[in-house]
């Protein structure tokens, strides 16, 4: 009878847990990002709390306000900047449709083997510009619809980000209580290994944060170098913008319009240079540096980190950048613990690999 009552209580607890997860599901992304932001900046929270004589609420309020300023101001500036870029793109398309292409650059005909063909293609596009725009107009409409859908998703992402900045205050203020609750829950579930897995998850998330920030910084520096060489005005601002866009894994949204601007200015050589630099250097470093920084200092093999990063992004979106390596790290450790427990038992039974048939 006692076992039946215990089973009923466990079923009710599972149902209650499922109902709670169902209620929190719409806020899962915001909660996740708030937790990651609070964890990554927790040393700042501790330092600020000490400066404010242990007033955690005031420290959480001040730090949350700082994040709001750091995030809100660039987003507003980015919104105006994107509007200007769209307006300039529309002017460029209208100019090309009415006036045609500018004269071809002098070096275009000197390209080995295909120089004459490139000049002929340039003249053909210039002569048939109106017909060309008429033929691609339906596709431009499809691109516009795609951009509208993306804009709606970006708007939803902004709302999630705003909610995350509100929730991060509670993670700052109640962080020690939440950590103690998670520790007691894991201790109840897996016993003495709770500390090990908490350290494993914390270390993995910290390495991912270091990898994301380190890669963003490297891409920003490389972008600044490329913009400076190409003579792009506001290279420092564009480099900082690349740092922000690197978190969203879309640096081409910064160097791509810069390439278009160079073409519009007639700087075709620099446009080709910046396009190659952006594709293979600025964007390419993400595929090498980020997995290396994430795997550094941990016992997770690099191939597992690669699968965790790219597979996580494909499965969960940008959240997967953190979830993928963390899930694989925990699974890898669990399998290692299971194998370590099985090996002594096999050894005690006298059935070591290679000796089972003796």
FIFIBA-578015 format. One record per residue: x, y, z of N, C-alpha, C in turn. Coordinates in steps of 0.2 Angstrom, whole numbers, plus 5000, padded with zeros to 4 digits. Atoms other than C-alpha are relative to their C-alpha. Layout:
# FIFIBA-578015
PT_X_Y_Z_X_Y_Z_X_Y_Z;
...
END
This chain:
# FIFIBA-578015
PT_5004_4994_5000_5000_5000_5000_5004_5006_5000;
PT_4996_4994_5000_5014_5012_5004_5004_5001_4994;
PT_4997_4999_5007_5023_5008_4987_4995_5003_4995;
PT_5004_4997_5005_5007_5012_4978_4999_5008_5002;
PT_5001_4993_4998_5005_5029_4988_5006_5004_4997;
PT_4994_4997_5003_5023_5033_4983_5000_5001_4993;
PT_5001_5000_5007_5020_5029_4965_4995_5005_4998;
PT_5005_4995_5001_5005_5040_4965_5002_5007_5001;
PT_4997_4994_4999_5014_5054_4972_5005_5002_4995;
PT_4995_4999_5006_5028_5052_4959_4997_5002_4994;
PT_5003_4999_5006_5016_5052_4945_4997_5007_5000;
PT_5003_4993_4999_5007_5068_4952_5006_5005_4999;
PT_4995_4996_5000_5024_5076_4954_5002_5001_4992;
PT_4999_5000_5007_5028_5072_4936_4995_5004_4996;
PT_5005_4996_5003_5012_5079_4930_5000_5007_5001;
PT_5000_4993_4998_5014_5095_4940_5006_5003_4996;
PT_4994_4998_5004_5032_5096_4932_4998_5002_4993;
PT_5002_4999_5007_5025_5094_4915_4996_5006_4999;
PT_5004_4994_5000_5012_5107_4918_5004_5006_5000;
PT_4996_4994_4999_5025_5119_4924_5004_5002_4994;
PT_4996_4999_5006_5036_5116_4909_4995_5003_4994;
PT_5004_4998_5005_5021_5119_4898_4998_5007_5000;
PT_5001_4993_4999_5017_5136_4906_5006_5004_4998;
PT_4994_4996_5001_5035_5141_4904_5003_4999_4993;
PT_4997_5001_5007_5038_5135_4886_5000_5006_4996;
PT_4999_4994_5004_5034_5151_4878_5005_5005_5002;
PT_4995_4995_4998_5047_5160_4888_5007_4996_5001;
PT_4994_5004_4999_5060_5146_4887_5006_5004_4997;
PT_4995_4997_5003_5071_5156_4875_5003_5006_5004;
PT_4998_4994_4995_5071_5172_4886_5003_4998_5006;
PT_4997_5002_4994_5074_5162_4901_5007_4997_4999;
PT_4993_5003_5001_5089_5153_4893_5005_5006_4999;
PT_4995_4995_5001_5097_5169_4887_5001_5004_5006;
PT_4999_4996_4993_5094_5178_4904_5005_4996_5004;
PT_4995_5004_4996_5103_5163_4912_5007_5000_4998;
PT_4994_5000_5003_5117_5163_4900_5004_5007_5002;
PT_4997_4993_4999_5120_5182_4902_5002_5001_5007;
PT_4998_4999_4993_5119_5181_4921_5006_4996_5002;
PT_4994_5005_4998_5131_5166_4922_5007_5003_4997;
PT_4994_4998_5003_5143_5174_4910_5003_5007_5003;
PT_4998_4994_4997_5143_5191_4919_5000_5000_5007;
PT_5001_5001_4992_5142_5184_4937_5006_5003_5003;
PT_4995_4996_4997_5160_5190_4941_4999_5007_5001;
PT_5002_4993_5000_5154_5208_4937_4995_5001_5006;
PT_5005_4999_4994_5139_5205_4949_5003_4999_5007;
PT_4997_5001_4993_5150_5199_4963_5004_5006_5002;
PT_4996_4995_4999_5162_5213_4961_4996_5006_5002;
PT_5004_4994_4999_5148_5226_4960_4996_4999_5007;
PT_5004_5001_4994_5139_5218_4975_5005_5002_5006;
PT_4996_4998_4995_5155_5220_4985_5001_5008_5001;
PT_4999_4993_5000_5157_5238_4980_4994_5004_5003;
PT_5006_4998_4997_5139_5241_4986_4998_4998_5007;
PT_5001_5002_4993_5142_5234_5003_4995_4994_5001;
PT_5004_5006_5000_5133_5218_4999_4993_5000_4998;
PT_5007_4999_5003_5117_5225_4992_4999_4997_4994;
PT_5001_5004_5006_5113_5212_4979_4994_5003_4996;
PT_5006_4997_5004_5096_5220_4974_5003_5006_4996;
PT_4997_4994_5003_5105_5237_4970_5005_4998_4995;
PT_4995_5002_5005_5119_5228_4961_4997_4997_4994;
PT_5004_5003_5005_5107_5218_4951_4996_5006_4995;
PT_5004_4995_5004_5097_5234_4946_5005_5004_4996;
PT_4995_4996_5004_5113_5244_4941_5002_4996_4994;
PT_4997_5004_5005_5120_5229_4931_4995_4999_4994;
PT_5006_5001_5005_5103_5226_4922_4999_5007_4996;
PT_5001_4993_5003_5102_5245_4918_5006_5001_4995;
PT_4994_5000_5005_5120_5244_4910_4998_4996_4994;
PT_5001_5005_5006_5115_5229_4899_4994_5003_4996;
PT_5005_4997_5004_5099_5238_4894_5003_5006_4995;
PT_4997_4994_5003_5109_5254_4889_5005_4997_4994;
PT_4996_5003_5005_5122_5243_4880_4997_4997_4994;
PT_5004_5004_5006_5109_5233_4870_4996_5005_4997;
PT_5005_4996_5003_5096_5246_4867_5002_5005_4996;
PT_4998_4995_5004_5106_5260_4861_5003_4998_4993;
PT_4998_5002_5007_5115_5250_4847_4995_4997_4996;
PT_5005_5002_5004_5099_5242_4842_4996_5006_4997;
PT_5003_4994_5003_5091_5259_4839_5004_5003_4995;
PT_4996_4997_5005_5106_5265_4830_5000_4995_4994;
PT_5000_5005_5005_5106_5249_4820_4994_5001_4996;
PT_5006_4999_5004_5088_5252_4815_5000_5005_4996;
PT_4999_4994_5005_5091_5269_4808_5005_4998_4995;
PT_4995_5002_5005_5107_5262_4799_4997_4996_4995;
PT_5003_5005_5005_5097_5248_4791_4995_5004_4996;
PT_5004_4996_5004_5084_5261_4786_5004_5004_4994;
PT_4996_4997_5004_5097_5271_4778_5003_4996_4994;
PT_4997_5005_5005_5105_5256_4769_4995_4998_4995;
PT_5006_5002_5004_5088_5251_4762_4999_5006_4995;
PT_5002_4994_5005_5085_5269_4755_5005_5001_4995;
PT_4995_5000_5005_5102_5269_4747_5000_4995_4995;
PT_5001_5006_5004_5099_5252_4740_4995_5001_4994;
PT_5005_4998_5005_5083_5258_4732_5002_5005_4995;
PT_4998_4995_5004_5091_5273_4725_5005_4997_4995;
PT_4995_5004_5004_5105_5262_4718_4996_4996_4994;
PT_5003_5004_5005_5093_5251_4709_4996_5004_4995;
PT_5003_4996_5005_5083_5265_4702_5005_5004_4995;
PT_4994_4996_5004_5099_5274_4696_5002_4995_4994;
PT_4998_5005_5005_5104_5257_4687_4995_4999_4995;
PT_5006_5001_5005_5087_5255_4679_4999_5006_4995;
PT_5001_4994_5005_5086_5273_4672_5007_5001_4996;
PT_4994_4998_5004_5104_5277_4668_5005_4995_4998;
PT_4996_5005_5002_5112_5260_4666_5006_5000_5004;
PT_4994_5001_4997_5129_5254_4672_5005_5006_4999;
PT_4994_4995_5002_5144_5266_4674_5004_4997_4995;
PT_4995_5003_5004_5158_5264_4662_5004_4994_5003;
PT_4996_5005_4997_5168_5248_4664_5006_5002_5002;
PT_4993_4998_4998_5184_5249_4674_5005_4998_4995;
PT_4995_5001_5005_5200_5250_4664_5003_4993_5000;
PT_4996_5006_4999_5207_5234_4671_4996_4994_4998;
PT_5004_5006_5001_5192_5223_4667_5001_4997_4993;
PT_4998_5003_5006_5197_5220_4649_5007_4997_5000;
PT_4993_5003_5000_5215_5216_4654_5000_4993_5004;
PT_5000_5007_4997_5209_5200_4664_5001_4995_4996;
PT_4998_5006_5004_5217_5185_4657_4995_4996_4998;
PT_5005_5005_5003_5207_5174_4645_4993_5002_5000;
PT_5007_4999_5000_5190_5181_4650_4999_5008_4999;
PT_5001_4993_4999_5193_5200_4649_4995_5003_4995;
PT_5005_4998_5005_5184_5202_4632_4993_4998_5001;
PT_5006_5002_4998_5170_5192_4638_4996_5004_5005;
PT_5002_4996_4994_5168_5202_4654_4997_5007_4997;
PT_5002_4994_5003_5167_5218_4643_4994_4999_4997;
PT_5006_5001_5004_5154_5211_4632_4994_4999_5004;
PT_5005_5001_4995_5144_5205_4647_4998_5007_5003;
PT_5002_4994_4997_5145_5222_4655_4996_5005_4995;
PT_5004_4996_5004_5139_5231_4639_4993_4997_4998;
PT_5007_5003_5001_5125_5218_4637_4995_5002_5005;
PT_5004_4999_4994_5119_5221_4654_4998_5008_5000;
PT_5001_4993_5001_5121_5240_4651_4994_5002_4995;
PT_5004_4998_5005_5111_5240_4635_4993_4997_5002;
PT_5006_5003_4998_5097_5228_4642_4998_5001_5007;
PT_5001_4999_4993_5096_5235_4659_4993_5000_5002;
PT_5007_5000_4999_5077_5239_4658_4997_4993_5000;
PT_5003_5006_5001_5073_5222_4651_5002_4995_5006;
PT_4998_5004_4995_5084_5214_4664_4997_5001_5007;
PT_5003_4998_4994_5076_5223_4679_4993_4997_4999;
PT_5007_5002_5000_5059_5218_4672_5000_4992_5001;
PT_5000_5007_4999_5064_5200_4671_5001_4997_5007;
PT_4999_5002_4993_5070_5199_4689_4996_5003_5005;
PT_5005_4996_4996_5056_5210_4696_4996_4995_5004;
PT_5004_5005_4995_5046_5194_4702_5005_4997_5005;
PT_4996_5003_4994_5061_5187_4711_5002_5006_5005;
PT_4999_4995_4995_5064_5204_4719_4994_5000_5005;
PT_5006_5000_4995_5046_5203_4726_5001_4994_5004;
PT_4999_5006_4996_5050_5185_4732_5005_5002_5006;
PT_4995_4998_4995_5066_5192_4741_4997_5005_5005;
PT_5003_4996_4996_5055_5206_4748_4996_4997_5005;
PT_5004_5004_4996_5043_5194_4755_5004_4996_5005;
PT_4996_5003_4995_5057_5184_4763_5003_5005_5005;
PT_4998_4995_4995_5064_5200_4771_4995_5002_5005;
PT_5006_4998_4995_5047_5204_4778_5000_4994_5005;
PT_5001_5005_4995_5046_5187_4786_5006_5000_5005;
PT_4994_4999_4996_5064_5189_4792_4999_5005_5005;
PT_5001_4994_4996_5059_5206_4799_4996_4998_5006;
PT_5004_5002_4994_5045_5198_4809_5003_4996_5005;
PT_4996_5004_4995_5057_5185_4816_5004_5004_5004;
PT_4995_4995_4996_5069_5199_4821_4996_5004_5005;
PT_5004_4997_4995_5055_5208_4829_4998_4996_5006;
PT_5001_5005_4995_5050_5193_4839_5006_4999_5004;
PT_4993_5001_4997_5069_5191_4843_5001_5006_5005;
PT_4999_4994_4996_5069_5209_4850_4996_5000_5006;
PT_5005_5000_4994_5054_5206_4861_5003_4995_5005;
PT_4997_5005_4995_5063_5190_4868_5006_5003_5003;
PT_4994_4997_4997_5079_5200_4871_4998_5005_5005;
PT_5003_4996_4995_5069_5213_4880_4998_4997_5006;
PT_5002_5004_4994_5061_5200_4891_5006_4997_5004;
PT_4994_5003_4997_5078_5192_4894_5004_5005_5004;
PT_4997_4995_4996_5085_5209_4900_4996_5001_5006;
PT_5004_4999_4993_5070_5210_4913_5002_4994_5004;
PT_4999_5006_4996_5073_5192_4918_5007_4999_5003;
PT_4993_5000_4998_5092_5194_4920_5000_5003_5007;
PT_5000_4997_4994_5088_5205_4935_4999_4995_5006;
PT_5002_5005_4995_5080_5191_4945_5005_4994_5000;
PT_4995_5005_5000_5094_5179_4940_5006_5003_5004;
PT_4995_4996_4996_5106_5192_4947_4999_5000_5007;
PT_5002_4999_4993_5097_5195_4963_4999_4993_5004;
PT_5001_5006_4996_5092_5177_4967_5004_4994_4997;
PT_4995_5005_5002_5107_5168_4959_5002_4995_5005;
PT_4998_5005_4995_5114_5160_4974_4994_4995_5003;
PT_5005_5005_4998_5097_5153_4979_4998_4995_4995;
PT_5001_5005_5006_5094_5146_4962_5005_4995_4999;
PT_4994_5005_5000_5111_5138_4962_4999_4995_5006;
PT_5001_5005_4995_5108_5130_4979_4994_4996_4999;
PT_5006_5004_5002_5091_5124_4973_5002_4995_4995;
PT_4998_5005_5006_5098_5116_4957_5005_4995_5003;
PT_4995_5005_4997_5113_5108_4968_4996_4995_5004;
PT_5004_5004_4996_5100_5101_4980_4996_4995_4996;
PT_5004_5004_5004_5090_5094_4966_5004_4995_4997;
PT_4996_5005_5003_5104_5086_4957_5003_4995_5005;
PT_4997_5005_4994_5111_5079_4974_4995_4995_5001;
PT_5005_5005_4999_5094_5071_4976_5000_4995_4995;
PT_5001_5005_5006_5094_5063_4959_5006_4996_4999;
PT_4994_5004_5002_5112_5058_4956_5005_5000_5006;
PT_4996_5001_4994_5120_5059_4974_5007_5004_4999;
PT_4993_4997_4999_5139_5063_4975_5003_5003_4994;
PT_4998_4998_5006_5141_5066_4957_4997_5007_4998;
PT_5003_4994_5002_5131_5082_4957_5005_5006_4999;
PT_4995_4995_5001_5146_5093_4960_5004_5000_4993;
PT_4996_5001_5006_5155_5085_4945_4996_5003_4994;
PT_5004_4998_5006_5141_5088_4933_4998_5008_5000;
PT_5000_4992_5000_5138_5106_4939_5006_5003_4997;
PT_4994_4997_5003_5156_5110_4936_5001_4999_4993;
PT_5000_5002_5007_5155_5101_4919_4996_5005_4996;
PT_5005_4996_5004_5140_5111_4913_5003_5007_5001;
PT_4998_4994_4999_5147_5127_4921_5006_5002_4995;
PT_4994_4999_5004_5164_5125_4912_4999_5000_4993;
PT_5002_5001_5007_5156_5120_4896_4997_5007_4997;
PT_5003_4993_5001_5145_5136_4896_5005_5005_5000;
PT_4995_4994_5000_5160_5147_4901_5004_5000_4994;
PT_4995_5001_5006_5171_5140_4887_4996_5002_4994;
PT_5003_4998_5006_5157_5143_4874_4999_5008_5000;
PT_5000_4993_4999_5155_5161_4881_5006_5003_4998;
PT_4994_4998_5002_5173_5163_4879_5002_5000_4993;
PT_4999_5001_5007_5173_5156_4862_4996_5005_4996;
PT_5004_4995_5004_5159_5167_4856_5003_5007_5000;
PT_4998_4993_5000_5166_5183_4863_5007_5001_4997;
PT_4993_4999_5004_5184_5179_4857_4999_5000_4993;
PT_5001_5000_5007_5178_5175_4840_4997_5007_4997;
PT_5003_4993_5002_5167_5191_4839_5006_5005_5000;
PT_4994_4995_4999_5183_5201_4845_5004_4999_4994;
PT_4995_5001_5005_5194_5193_4832_4997_5002_4993;
PT_5003_4998_5006_5181_5196_4818_4999_5007_5000;
PT_5000_4993_5000_5179_5214_4823_5007_5003_4998;
PT_4993_4997_5002_5198_5217_4822_5001_4999_4993;
PT_4999_5002_5007_5199_5208_4806_4996_5005_4995;
PT_5005_4996_5004_5184_5218_4799_5003_5007_5000;
PT_4997_4993_5000_5192_5235_4805_5006_5000_4995;
PT_4994_5000_5004_5208_5230_4796_4998_5000_4993;
PT_5002_5000_5007_5199_5226_4780_4996_5006_4998;
PT_5003_4993_5001_5188_5242_4781_5005_5005_4999;
PT_4995_4995_5000_5203_5252_4784_5004_5000_4993;
PT_4996_5001_5006_5213_5245_4769_4996_5002_4994;
PT_5004_4998_5005_5198_5247_4758_4998_5007_5000;
PT_5002_4993_5000_5195_5265_4763_4993_5001_5002;
PT_5007_4999_4998_5178_5263_4770_4999_5005_5006;
PT_5000_4995_4994_5173_5278_4781_4996_4997_5006;
PT_5003_5003_4993_5168_5274_4799_5002_4993_5001;
PT_4998_5007_4999_5179_5258_4799_5000_4998_5007;
PT_5000_5002_4993_5180_5258_4818_4992_4999_5002;
PT_5007_5001_4998_5161_5260_4820_4997_4993_4996;
PT_5002_5006_5003_5158_5246_4807_5004_4994_5003;
PT_4997_5006_4997_5171_5235_4816_4996_4998_5007;
PT_5004_5001_4994_5161_5237_4832_4993_4997_4998;
PT_5007_5003_5003_5145_5233_4822_5001_4993_4998;
PT_4998_5007_5002_5154_5217_4816_5000_4996_5006;
PT_5000_5003_4994_5157_5213_4834_4993_4998_5003;
PT_5007_5001_4998_5139_5214_4838_4996_4995_4996;
PT_5003_5004_5005_5133_5205_4822_5003_4993_5001;
PT_4996_5006_4999_5146_5191_4826_4996_4995_5005;
PT_5004_5004_4995_5135_5185_4841_4994_4997_4996;
PT_5005_5002_5004_5121_5183_4828_5002_4996_4994;
PT_4997_5004_5005_5133_5174_4816_4998_5003_4993;
PT_5002_4997_5007_5129_5186_4802_5005_5006_4999;
PT_4995_4995_5002_5145_5197_4799_4999_5003_4993;
PT_5001_4997_5006_5141_5198_4781_4995_5006_4999;
PT_5004_4994_5000_5127_5210_4785_5003_5007_5001;
PT_4996_4994_4999_5141_5222_4789_5004_5001_4994;
PT_4995_4999_5005_5154_5219_4776_4997_5000_4993;
PT_5003_5000_5006_5142_5215_4762_4998_5007_4997;
PT_5002_4994_5002_5134_5232_4761_5006_5005_4998;
PT_4994_4997_5001_5152_5239_4762_5003_4999_4993;
PT_4998_5002_5007_5156_5229_4746_4996_5004_4995;
PT_5004_4997_5005_5141_5236_4737_5001_5008_5000;
PT_4998_4993_5001_5146_5254_4742_5006_5001_4996;
PT_4994_4999_5004_5163_5252_4735_4999_4999_4992;
PT_5002_5000_5007_5155_5246_4719_4997_5006_4997;
PT_5003_4994_5001_5144_5261_4719_5004_5006_4999;
PT_4995_4995_5001_5159_5272_4721_5005_4999_4994;
PT_4995_5002_5006_5168_5263_4706_5006_4997_5003;
PT_4994_5003_4997_5181_5256_4718_5000_4992_4999;
PT_5001_5007_5002_5180_5239_4709_5005_4995_5003;
PT_4995_5004_4997_5197_5232_4715_4999_4999_5007;
PT_5001_5001_4993_5194_5236_4733_4994_4997_5002;
PT_5006_5004_4998_5177_5229_4732_5001_4993_4999;
PT_4998_5008_5000_5184_5212_4726_5004_4998_5006;
PT_4996_5002_4995_5197_5213_4739_4996_4999_5007;
PT_5004_5000_4994_5184_5217_4753_4996_4994_5000;
PT_5004_5006_5001_5173_5203_4746_5003_4994_5002;
PT_4996_5006_4999_5186_5190_4747_5003_5000_5007;
PT_4998_4999_4993_5193_5197_4764_4994_4998_5005;
PT_5006_5001_4996_5175_5196_4771_4998_4993_5000;
PT_5002_5007_5001_5171_5179_4764_5005_4995_5004;
PT_4995_5005_4998_5187_5170_4768_5004_5001_5007;
PT_4996_4998_4994_5195_5180_4783_4995_5001_5005;
PT_5004_4998_4994_5181_5188_4793_4995_4995_5002;
PT_5005_5005_4999_5168_5175_4791_5003_4993_5001;
PT_4997_5006_4999_5180_5161_4789_5003_4998_5006;
PT_4997_5001_4993_5188_5163_4806_4996_4997_5005;
PT_5005_5002_4996_5172_5159_4814_5000_4992_5000;
PT_5000_5007_5001_5173_5141_4808_5006_4996_5003;
PT_4994_5003_4997_5191_5138_4815_5001_5002_5008;
PT_4998_4998_4994_5193_5149_4830_4995_4999_5006;
PT_5005_5001_4995_5176_5147_4839_5001_4992_5003;
PT_5000_5007_4997_5177_5127_4840_5007_4999_5004;
PT_4993_5001_4996_5196_5129_4846_4999_5003_5007;
PT_5000_4997_4993_5192_5141_4860_4995_4996_5004;
PT_5005_5003_4996_5177_5131_4865_5003_4993_5003;
PT_4997_5007_4998_5187_5114_4866_5006_5002_5005;
PT_4994_4999_4996_5202_5123_4875_4998_5000_5007;
PT_5000_5000_4993_5204_5119_4893_4995_4994_5002;
PT_5005_5006_4998_5191_5104_4893_5002_4994_4997;
PT_4998_5006_5002_5192_5086_4891_4996_4997_4994;
PT_5004_5002_5006_5180_5086_4876_5004_5000_4994;
PT_4996_5000_5007_5188_5080_4859_4997_5006_4996;
PT_5002_4994_5005_5188_5094_4846_4994_4998_4995;
PT_5005_5002_5005_5177_5083_4834_4993_5000_5004;
PT_5006_5000_4996_5164_5082_4848_4997_5007_5001;
PT_5002_4993_5000_5164_5101_4850_4997_5002_4994;
PT_5003_4998_5007_5162_5103_4831_4993_4998_4999;
PT_5007_5003_5001_5147_5092_4831_4995_5003_5004;
PT_5004_4997_4996_5140_5100_4846_4998_5007_4998;
PT_5001_4993_5002_5142_5118_4839_4996_5000_4994;
PT_5004_5000_5006_5136_5115_4822_4993_4996_5000;
PT_5006_5003_4999_5123_5102_4826_4995_5003_5004;
PT_5005_4996_4996_5116_5112_4840_4997_5006_4997;
PT_5003_4995_5004_5114_5127_4829_4995_4998_4995;
PT_5005_5003_5005_5105_5117_4816_4994_4998_5004;
PT_5006_5003_4997_5094_5109_4829_4996_5005_5004;
PT_5003_4995_4995_5090_5123_4841_5001_5007_4998;
PT_4999_4993_5001_5095_5139_4832_5006_5002_5004;
PT_4994_4997_4997_5107_5151_4840_5001_4997_5007;
PT_4999_5003_4994_5103_5143_4857_5004_4994_5000;
PT_4996_5006_5000_5111_5127_4851_5007_5001_5000;
PT_4993_4998_4999_5128_5136_4851_5002_4998_5007;
PT_4998_5002_4993_5127_5133_4870_4997_4993_5002;
PT_5003_5007_4998_5115_5118_4871_5004_4994_4997;
PT_4997_5006_5004_5124_5107_4858_5006_4998_5004;
PT_4994_5002_4997_5142_5107_4866_4998_4998_5008;
PT_5001_5002_4993_5134_5106_4884_4997_4993_5000;
PT_5003_5007_5000_5123_5091_4880_5005_4995_4998;
PT_4995_5005_5002_5137_5082_4871_5005_4999_5006;
PT_4995_5000_4994_5149_5086_4886_4997_4996_5006;
PT_5004_5004_4994_5136_5079_4899_5000_4993_4998;
PT_5001_5006_5002_5133_5064_4888_5007_4996_5000;
PT_4993_5003_5000_5152_5061_4885_5002_4998_5007;
PT_4998_5001_4993_5155_5062_4904_4996_4994_5003;
PT_5004_5006_4997_5140_5050_4908_5003_4994_4997;
PT_4997_5006_5003_5147_5037_4896_5006_4998_5003;
PT_4994_5001_4997_5164_5039_4903_4999_4997_5007;
PT_5002_5003_4993_5157_5036_4921_4998_4993_4999;
PT_5003_5007_5000_5147_5021_4915_5006_4995_4998;
PT_4995_5005_5002_5162_5013_4906_5005_4999_5006;
PT_4996_5001_4995_5173_5017_4921_4998_4995_5006;
PT_5003_5005_4995_5161_5007_4932_5000_4993_4998;
PT_5001_5007_5003_5159_4993_4920_5007_4997_5000;
PT_4993_5003_5001_5178_4990_4918_5002_4997_5006;
PT_4998_5004_4994_5182_4986_4936_4996_4993_5001;
PT_5004_5006_5000_5167_4974_4936_5002_4994_4996;
PT_4998_5005_5005_5173_4965_4920_5007_4997_5003;
PT_4993_5002_4997_5191_4965_4928_4999_4995_5005;
PT_5001_5004_4994_5185_4957_4944_4997_4993_4997;
PT_5003_5007_5002_5176_4943_4934_5005_4997_4995;
PT_4995_5004_5004_5192_4939_4924_4999_5000_4993;
PT_5002_5000_5007_5185_4944_4907_5003_5007_4997;
PT_4997_4995_5004_5197_4957_4901_5000_5000_4993;
PT_5000_5001_5007_5197_4961_4883_5006_4997_4997;
PT_4995_5004_5003_5207_4949_4873_5002_4994_5005;
PT_4998_5006_4995_5207_4936_4888_4993_4996_5001;
PT_5006_5003_4998_5189_4931_4888_4999_4992_4998;
PT_5000_5007_5002_5193_4914_4879_5005_4996_5002;
PT_4995_5004_4997_5207_4909_4889_4998_4995_5005;
END
